[in-house]
Amino acid sequence: MAVAKLVQPIDPLRAFLDGVSIEVMPRTLSKIDEMTPLMAPGSRVYIAHIEGTPFAVIQDAAKRLSADGFEVMPHFPARIIADAAELEAWIKAYAEEAGVTQALVLAGGVAKPLGAFDSSMQLLETGLFEKHGYKRLHVAGHPEGNTDIDPRGGTAAVDAALRWKQDYARQTGTEMALATQFAFDAKPVIAWAERLAADQITLPIHVGIAGPAKLQTLIKFAITCGVGPSLGVLQKRAKDLTKLLRPMEPTEVAGALAAYKAEHPESLIERLHLFPLGGIRAASDWVAAQRG
């Protein structure tokens, strides 16, 4: 008599972590001797462009990561770029020196533009990314709204910008996705993704989550970065003094997103993007633990 084999169910979070990306700053990357043991080969690594960081430093980080076999995606924050000449110089240098063919194009966190550009759309309109062979461009997604774009609340302006970017991607043949700020609650992200789909937006969503970090660190970054409704998750946790001493991990929010994706494979939510607020190694260790 044949004995039936037991098939282990696939853990949704474990499956959802395939293709997870991570964001690094040149300063934190410099503290890591080897990235290859920490992230799977071919992983996408975003490089944050912080105002005041010399471009040469960021370019060196891109060259290092590219040489190690990672897909490098540098930030292009519109509001700190002087003019089209500087934009093209950055685009060209990344492409020629580090083999970069993708970028995160965003307005940036500066309130007043330092140069000619105010928005990511203005950067895209230059046509310089296509000119230099960039095939994939990610743009910012805002599950919890964006008062910078819609200062009076609502989502009219940010929704119009999304439709513009989707049309741009279709017209240019660019692979595009929405990369979100980190969230601590899956519900607003899921509701936002469902609303976009209902509005005929088809761009895939890469949901940002914060890697393991002390609660105080997460609250500081959440306030600085304007994270809205999901900040309540941190405030609720802060009331439990026993949890203040332990790093907070993103397992709960990531697990909820993974379970939703498993039940709704057609969802725009495609994968996770890690912000290693508690360190690159801590974020990598968390991914490894979830993968078993």
Helices and strands as residue ranges (DSSP letters): H 12-16, E 21-24, H 26-29, E 44-47, H 55-67, E 71-77, G 78-80, H 84-98, E 102-106, H 120-125, H 128-131, E 136-141, H 156-172, E 175-182, H 186-198, E 205-210, H 215-225, H 231-238, G 241-243, H 251-263, E 269-275, H 280-291
